Amino acid sequence: MFPGTMRFGFFDHGFHVPEAYRDIGIIFVLRGSAQVSVGNRQPVLGVSDYLAINSYEHFTLEMSEDSLVGGLLLSYDGIRAYLDLAHYDLRCSSGMKNGEVRERIRRRLMQIFSNYGQPSQEEEALAAASFYELLYDLKTNCMVLKSGTRQGEGKARVPAETTIRRYLEEHYQEKITLGDLSRETYFSEAYLSRFIKQRFGKNFGKLLTDIRLLHARQLLGGKDITILHAALESGFADTAALNKAFVSEYQITPSEYRKQAKLQVKDSAGGKEDPSRLDREVRDFFRTEGADFRTEEPQIQRLIADTGHFRRLEPFWTKMINGGRASDLLRADVQMQILHLAREIGFQYVRIWDLWAPEVLIYSGKGNGSYNFSILDAVMAFLYDNHLRPYLELGFKPIQINSDYYRSVYYEERRRPFETIEAFGDCMVEMLQHYEWLYGQSFVESWYLEMWMGVEESDISLYLDNFDEIYLRLKHAFPGIRIGGVGTNRENQSVFEELIHLWSRRVNHPDFISVYIYPFDNGFLREYSENPSDSIWRTEDYTVLFLEKVKRVLEENDFPSCELHVSEWNFTPGSRDMVNDSTFKGAYLVKSLMEMMGRVDAAGYWPGLDLISGYYDTRHLLDGRGGLLSSDNICKPAFYGYAFFSQLDPYLLAQDANIVVTTNRRGSYRIVCHNYCHPEKEYYEYQEHTDTMA
C-alpha cells in the first residue's frame, strides 16, 4: 500500500525480538489480550489497545490463548520527513491522557488494519488517508524529547553524541568520512575523533561499521533478499566487505546468520508458524468479527428534557476559589488574577490558609495577648474593597508543592505558635472583633472558618475537643459566623467514619463539613477497590463514589443537616504534571462539576492559580501547575470549564453523565456537555513530573 514506508504483520503467539530495530513499530490487539515488555514497562493490552515501540527498543510480546495481534512497522527512513525521530521519541498508547487524541489514533489504526486483504480502491484510499492522519496525530500529540535532550530557546538543544549518531543513521548507506561528520558537527577532525572514542568507546570507523552491520542483520533476518542486496542497502561496497565485517564481529558469515535467524523465527513460533494459516485467520477475522473496524459509527447519546419541569440550579461552583496563603494575597499579580476570576466566573469567597505564618506576623508565640493584624489588614482590605469574602482555613497545614503522588518539590512544616487551644481561641476572638470594628458585624458573620484536621490530630477526641472550644468562643461573640471542619487529608481520610460517628453524639455540630477529593484513597472506599493495597484510585467514578460514601456515613449516623464543601479537589495532587495544561483538564473539570451537582454546596478547585505553586523550577510558559490561570495570565482549559458553567441559566431542566440542560424560563436554553475519556493504566505507570511537552 505504501511501498517502503509501512508494512503489516500479524501474530497469534508470543515472541521475543532479539534485535533492536531502527524502524518504529505499533502493536494493536485485534482479539484477546497481550502483555508487552519493553524497557521497565509491562503494560497489558486488551482488545483495540495499542502501544508504540521506538527505534532500538527491545521488546517481548506474550499473548493469551486465541489472541490475534497486529503489528504496524513504520520505516524510519520513510517517515523521518514527517517526524523528528532523531530528537524525539514516540509516547503513544491506549493509555494516553488525552482521551480525544487516544480515540482518534485508535480509529486511524482500525482503518489501516481493516484494509488488510481488501482489494477495494476505496478502502485503500481510506487507509491511506488514515495513515497520513496518523502521522499528523503522532507528530502533534505523541512526541517527547529523548532522554538527554534539553529544551531551550524554543527548540531542542541536542547533545553532540545524539547529533553524531543521528548523522550516521541517516547517511550510513553513503560513502561518508570523518571529515563529513566534522563539517556537520563543527568539530575539528582531531577533536571529533577523540570525542567519539571517549563517548562511544570505539573509533569512527568501528562506530559506522557497527551501525551498518545492525542494518544488515535486520535485512538478512527479515527479508528474502540476496547477500549482495543486503550489503549495498547497508552501506557496504560489496559482499566481500560485508563478509569481512560480519565474520570479524560475529565469527559467522552472512549466509549462516540468515539460516540461523530463520530457524529462530520458526522456533519462537512454538511450531505454529504457518503463514498461509495465519493469513486465512486474519482475513476471516476482518470478514466477521473485525467488520466493525470498517463500519464503526459514533455512539449517539440522547437526553430528553421536559421544558415544563425544572428546578433551581444552585451555582455551588462559584462559592469559592483557593486563593493561596495569606502572604500570597499581598502580591499584586495574585490579586489581579483573583479579581479576573471573580469577574469572569463569579467567585464569592477566597479560601486562604497559613494565617499564622511567621511572615504574616500575627503572633510570635511570646507574650500574653499581643497580636499584630497589620499585614492581614491588607489582605482583608483587598477582599472587602472588591466585594469578596474570606474562607479561612484555620489549621497549621504544611507548605507543600507536589510533583506527583509521592514526591514534593518543596515541603515545610508549620509550627503552632499557640501553646494551648485556649490561647488560639483568644487570638481568634480578638481578630474577629478587630475586623468587626473595621468593617462591621455583618461582614465578619459572612465568613467561613474551616477547622482543618492535621495529621498530628489523628486523635479524634482531641480534634473534637478543640473544635468545641473554638466553636463556643466564636459563636458566643458572632452567632452568624459559619464554623466547620474537617478538611480530610490523605492520612486521616480513613478515620472519617469514626469521626462522624463520634461527632454526631456531641452537642456542638459544624455548620459545614469539608472534604478533599484527590484520586487516592487510604481505606475510605475500600469496599470498591479492586486492589486495596494500592492507594491510587484509577477509575473515573471516584468523585461520585467518594461523595456518595460521605453522604451515606452522615445519614447512617443521623448527623445534623449541614452544608457539604469540597474545599480542595483535582485530578492529580501534582503541580508538575503536564495534564494540568492540556485540554483533558477542561473536560475533567466539567465532568467533575456535573458529578458534584446536587451533592455539594461548595467546591474549591485546587489550586486556583499557578502563581501560588511556583518555585525555582517553574521557568517555562507552562510547566504542569494546576491552576486555572498560568503565571503569565493565560486562561487554561480548566478555566474554560468553569467559564462554561458560569454561563448556564438559573434553572435545571435535565442532566445525565455528560450533559446539563438549563433554561431561564423565558425561551433561553443553555447546554454544557463534555467528552471526557479517562486515562488507562499506563498513565499511572509514569511519574507525572517526568512528562515533557514536545
N, C-alpha and C positions, 0 to 999 in steps of 0.2 A: 504493500500500500504506500509506504514512504521509504523508498529504497535508500539504504544506508543510514536511516535516521531512527527507525523504530522496528522492533521485532517482537513477536508474540512467543510465549512459552506457557505450557500448561502442565500441572503436576497433580498426581493423585497419591503421592507418597512423599515422605520427608526426605531431606538430603542435606548435606553439608557442602558449602562452597570452599574448596581448599585454596583457591586462588583469589586474590583481591583484584577485582576488575575495575578498569577505568570508567566504564560506562555506568550510567545511572539506572537503577532498577526500581520498579514499583510492584509490590506484591499485592494482589487483590483476591480476597476469598470469595469464590463463587458459591461454594456449598460446604457445609460443615464448619470446622474451626481449625486454626493453626497457631502455633507459637513460634515466634521469630526471635532468635537470639542474635543480637547484633551489638557489639561493644558490651556495655554493662546493662543493657536493656533487654528485657524478655517479655514484650507485650504479647497478649493473647488476642488474636483477631477472630471475630465472628463473621457471619455472612455479610458481605458488602463492606467489610472493613478493609483498610489498605495501609500500606507503610512504604515510604521511600527508602531505598538503600543508596547511600552516597558512594562516590568513587572510592575504590580501595578499601571498602568496608567488608570484612569477612562476616558471613552470617550462616546460621543454621536454621532450617525450616523443619518443624515437627508438626505432623498433621494427624487429626483424629480419623477414625475409620470412616470410609465412604466420603471423604472430603475431596474437593476439587479447588485448586488454587491457580489463578492466572498470574503470569509474570509479564511485565512490560519492560523491555530493555531499550533505553534511550541512548543512542550513540553520543558519546562525549563530543566527538568532532562535529556531529550533525546538529547538536543543539547549543553549542558554545556561542554561536552568534546571537542567541536569544537569552541565554542565562550565563551570568558571570561565575562559572564554576571554579575559576582559579581563586577567587577571593571569598566565595560564599558556599556554604553547604545548604542542602535542602532539609528543612524540618517539615515534613509533610506526612500526615497520618490522619486516620479517622478519629484520633484523639485531640485534634486541633481545637483551640479555644474558640476561634471564630466560627460559629455554627453555620453561618451563611456560606462562607468560603468552603468549609468542610463538606457540606452537602452538594455544592456546585461541583467540586472536584470529583465527588463520588458519581455524580451523574455523567460527567465527562468520561470517566473511566468505564462506566457501564456502556456508554455508547460506543466507545472504542473497542471494547472486548466483544460486544454483541455483533460487530462486523465480521468476526472470525467465520470464515466459511460461507459468507453471504455474497453471492455474485452480483447483487443489485448495485448499479452505479449510484442510485440514490442513497443506499445505505453507506456506501463507501464515501460519498461526498459528505454525509453527516458525520461520519467518523473522522474524516479529515478536518472538518470544522472543529470538532470536539478536541482533536489533537492540538491545534493551534490555540484554542481557548484554554486548554490545559496548560500549555506553556506560559500563557499570559498569567493565569492564576498562580502558577508556581513562581513566576518572576516577581509578581507584585505582593504576594502574601506569604511565601514559604521560604524566603532566603534569609539565612542568618550568617553572620560573619564567622569565618573559620577560626578555630582556636589559634590564638597567637596574632590574629589580625586586629588592628586597633582602628577605632573610629575617630576621625578628627577633621576639622576644616571642611565638613560637609561631604567628605568621601573617605574611603578606606585607605589607611596608610599600611602598606603591605611589607612585612619583613623581607629582607634580602633573600633568605633561603626559599621563601614562597615564590618570589619573582623568578629565581633560578629554576626551581622545579617546574613552574608554570611554563617558562620558555622552552625547556627541554621537552615537556609533554606535548607542546603544540608544534614542535619542529623536529621531533625525533626521526621522522621519515625523510628529512632533508639531510644534506651534507653540511653539518654545522661544525664550527670550531670554537675554541676558547675565545678567539677574537670576536666572533659573532656575539657570544654571550657577554663579553666585555663591553661592547658597544650598547647592548641592551640595558645593562645594569649601571653603566657609567663608572665601573671599577676598572683599574688597570689590570692587565692580564696577570701580573705577578701577585697583586693583592687578591684577585679573584681566585687564583689557583690555591693560595694559602687558605682563603676563606672556605672554599669547598672542602678542602681536606679536613679543616677543623670542624665544620658543621655537619658534614655527611660521612666523615670517616673514610673517604676514598677520593681519588683524584678525578678530574673532569672526565677523562676518557672512560674510567670504570663506571662513573655515575650514568653517563649516557648509554653505555653498553647494557647496564642493568635495566634501564627503562626500556630499551629495545628488546631485550630478552623477555621481559614481562609481557610485552605485547605479542611477541612471537609465540609464547606459551599459550596465551589466550586464544590466538588464531588456530594453533595446532590442536588445542583441546576442544574447540567449539565449532569449527568449520571443516568441511570436507574439501580442503584446498591442497595444492601441491606445496612441496617444501620451498620451491623457488618463489611461489607467490607469497608465502608467509615471510620469507626473507626480505623480499622487496617491500612488502607492506610494513614491515617493522623497521626499515631503515638500513638494513644490511645490503652490501653491494651485490652479493650473490650467495648461492647455497654454501660455498666454501667458507665464507666469512661467518655465516650463521652456524655451520657445523663446528667451526673452531671455537666460537664463543660459547656455544652450548656445551660442548664436551669439557671446556675449561671450567665452566661454572658448575655443571650438574653431573659431569662424568657419564654422560649418556648422549646419544645422537638425537636430533630432532625426530627422526623416524621412530626410534624406540620410545621416545617420550609420547608421541601421538598414540602408539599402540597401548601404552600403559594408561594414558588418560581415558581411552575408550573403555578399557577394562574396568577402571574405577567408576565410570558412569554407570556401567552395566551392574557392577556390584552394589552401588549405592541405591539402585532401584529395588534391591531385595528380590530379584528375579521377576519383577513386574514390568520390566522395560519392554514395551510393545507399542511402538509409535502408532501403528495403524489402529490398535485397540483404543489407545488414548485419544486419537483423533476422532474416532467414531463416538467416544464418550462425550467429548467436548461438543461435537456437532449435535448430538442428541440433547445435551443439556440446553443449548440455545434454542432448539426447536420446541422444547417442552417447558421445563421449569424456569429456564432463563429467558423465556419470551418477554417477560415483564421488563427486561433490561432495555428493550427497544420501544416498548409501548407505555413506559411509566408515565402516569398522569399525576399532577399535583393533587394532594388531598384537599378537598373543599370543606371548610368548616362553616357551619351556618349557626347564626344566633337570631332568634325571633324576639323582637321587643314589642310589647303592647304599650302604645302611647297613652293608654288610659290608666296604667298602673305605674306608679313611680314612688320614690321615697327620697327624702332629703339626703344629699350626699355631704357628709362632714369632711372637710378638707384637712384631714389629720396630717398630711404630708407638709403642710405649711406651718405647722405648730412651732417647729424649732429647727435650727441649724447648729451643728457642732462648730463653734467659732474658734475655740482654742484655749490655751492657758490665759490666765488673767494678764500676764505680761505681753502675750501676743496681741491683745486688743489695744495696746498702746501704739502699735505700728500703723503708720498711715496707709501702707499698702493693704494690710489686713482689714482695716476699717473701710477702705474703698471697696474691696471685694464683698464684704458683708453687706454694704449698702446696695451694691449691684444685685446681689442675690435676693435681698429683701424687696427690691423694686421689681425684679423680673419674676420671682417665684411667689413672693408674698409672705416670707417667713415672719413670724411674730416674736419668737423668743430666740435668744442666742445662748447656747449652752456653753458655760465657762467652767474651767476647773483649775486646779493648782493655785487657789486663792492664797494659800499660806506659804508660797514660795519665798525664799529669802529676799529676792529682788522686789517683791511687792511690799515688803517692809511693814506688814500689818502688826506683827507681834514677834518679838525676838525670843520669847521664852523666858525672859527675865523681867523682874518687876511685878507689880501687882496692879492689873487693870490698866496698863499703859499701852494704848493702841494707836496706830497711825494709819488712817484711811486715805491719806492724800493721794497716793498712787491709784488706789482703787476708785477714788473720786473721778479721775479722768476717764476711766472705763465706764462708770455709771453715767457720767455726763454725756458721753458719746451715745449710749443707748437711749437715754431719756430724750435727748435733743432730736433723735431720729425715730421716735415713737416705737422703739423696740423695748423688750423686757428681758431681764436676766433669768436664766435657768441655771442655777448654781449647783455644781457637784461639790459636796462638802467634805469629801474624803481626802485622803493623802496618797492619791494614786501616783505611782512612779512615772517618771518621764521615760517613755519607751517609743522608739521608732523601729518597727519590724521590717525586715527584708522579706521574710516569708513566714511560714508556720512556726519555725523553730529558731530562727536567728534574729538577733536585734542589731541594727546599725548603731543604736545608742540606747543606753539604759542607765537611769539614775534614780536611786531610791529617794523618797521624800520623807524626811523625819517629821515627827509630830512635835510642834513647838509647845503644845499644851500638856502639862503633866497629868491632868485629870479631865474627865468628861465635864465636870462642873466648870472648870476653867474655860473649856471650849464653849460651853453654854453661855458663860458671862460675855465672852468676846462676841458671840453671835447676836445676843440681845443688844449689846451696845452698837454693833454695826447696823442692825436694822433701825434702831432708834436714830442713829446718825442720818440715815437716808430718809427716814420719815421727816426729820427736821428739814432736810434739803428739798425733798420732792413731794412730801405728803403721804398720808397713810394709805390712800388708795393705790399709789404706785408700788409701795412695798408689799401690800397684800395681793398684788397681782403676780408676785414672784412664784417660781417653783424652786424648792430646795430638795436635793436628792442626797440621801444618806447612803453613800457608797459602801459596800461591804468588801473590805480589803481581805487579802489572803490571810493576814495575821488575825482576822476576825472570824476564823472558821469556828470559833466558839459561838454558837448561835445565841445562847442565852446572853452572853456579853454584848453581842451586837444589839439584841432587842432591849437590853437594859440601857444601853447608850442612846438608842432611838427614843425610848420613853423619856429620858432626861431632856434631850433637845426638843422633842415634840411638846412636852408640857411647858417648858420655859418659853418657847417661841409662840405657842398658841395662846398662852396667857396674855402676852403683850400684843400679838397680832392675830386675832382669831381667824381672819380670812386667808392667811397665807397657806399655800399648799406645800406639805412636807411628805415626802415619800422615800422609798428605797425599793430594791436592794442593789440595783446595778450589778447583777451577777456577772462575774468574770469566769474565765476558763477554769480556774482552780476550784471555785466554790459552787459552780453550776450544779454539781451532783448533790449538794445539800439543800437545794431549793425546796424540795418536797418536805423535808423535815422542818425547814424554816417556816414555811407557810402553815404547817400543822401546828407548830408552837405559837406562831403569831396570832392565829385565829382564836386562840384561847386567852389572849391578853386583852386588856381594857383599851389600850391605845392602838388604833389601826391607821395605816398610812392613807393619805389622800390619793396616792397613786403607787402602783408597783412598776418598777423599771427593770428591764432585762436587756441584755446584749444578744444580738444574733450574728454569729460568725459560723463558718462551715466547719466547726469542730465540736466534738461532744465528749464530755467527761463522765458519761454514765447516765445523763438525764434522759436520753432517748434509747436506752439500752435494749428495750423490747423491740425496737425497729431495726437494730443494727445487724447486718449480716456478719460483721467481724467485730465483736465487742472490744477486742484488744486494740483496734485501730481508732484513734481519736479524731481522724479527719473524716468528715462526712462528705461522701461523694455523690449523693443522689440529689436531684433537683428539687425534691419536695421538702427539703429540710426546713424551710421557713414555716410552711403550713404545719408540719408535724410538731415543730417546736411550739408554735402558738397554741395549737390545739391541746398539747400536753399541759401548757401553763394554765389554760382555761379549765381543763379537767381537774388539775390539782387544786385550783381555787374553789371550784364547785364542790369537790369531794370533801373539803374542809369547811364548807359553809362560810367561806371568807367574805366579810362585808364588802358590798359593792364599792368599787373604786376604779379610777382610770388605769389603763394599762399603757405604759410607754415603752417603746423600743428606743432607748436613748442612744444606742450605737448599733449599727448594722452595716455589713458589707459582704461581698462575695469572698473576699480574701482579707486576712489581717495584715498582709504585706503591703508596704509602701514603696516597694521597688519591683513591682510586677507589671509588665507592660500591658497586661489585660486591662489595667485601670485606665489606660489611654485609648483603648480600642472601642469600636462600635459595639462590640459584645456588651460592654458595660451599660450602654443605653438600654439595650433590650433587657438586661438583667434588672436594671432599676425599675423599668416599667412593670416587668413581671412581679417583682417583689412588692411594689406598691399595690398591685392588684390583689396579691395574696393577703396583704395586711388589711384591705378594705373590710370594714365590719368587724375586724378582730382587735384593732388597737385604736387608741385615742391620740397618739403622737408617735412620730418616728423621726429619729435624727440620724441621717446618713453620716457615716464616719469615713474620713474626716471631711468637713465641709470644704476646706481649701488645701491646695497643695502647699501653700506657704507655710503651714504650721507643721509640716513634716520634712522640712528642708534640713540638709546637713552638708558636710564637706563634699559629699559625693554627688550632690544634685546640681550639676553644672550644665545640663542639656535643656533643650526646649521642652522636651517631655522625657521623664525618667521613671515612669511607673508609679508615681504617687497617686493616692486615691481620691483626691478632691474633685469637686465639681468644676473648679476653675484652676488652670495652671498658674504657676507663679508669674507668667507673663500675660495673665488676663485672658487666656484662650478659654472659651467655653467648650468643655469636653463633652463627649457623648452622654455621660451621666447627667450633665446639666440639662441637656435637651430632653432627657427622660422626665425630669422634673418639670421642665417648661411645658411639655405636652399635657401633663396632669394639671398644671395651673390654668390651662385654657378650657378645662371641662366645665360644662354647665352645672348649675347647683342641684339638679335632680337626677337621680339614677334610674334609668329605665330597665337596663338589663346588663348582665355580666356573666362571663364564663372565664375559663382559664387564660384566654388570650385576648379578650375583647371587653371593653367597657363602653356602654352607650349612655349618654346623658342628654338632658334637654333643659331648656329654660322655661318650658310650658307655654311658650309663645311662638312655636313653629321652628325653633332652632334646635338642631341636634349635633352633638359633637361626640366623636368616637376616637378612642385610643386603643391601639392593638399592638401586639409585639410578635416577633418571630424568634424568640429565644430558643437556642439549642444548647443543651447542657454539655460541658466538656466531658469527654470519655476518660478512661482510666489514665491514659498517657499524660494528660495534663498534670496529674498529681504525682507522676513519677519524676518530673523535673522540678528542681528547686527554683522558685519563682525569681530570685534575684539573679539567676544566670541567664534569663531570657534577654535577648538582644533584638532591637528593632533594626531590620535591614533598611 
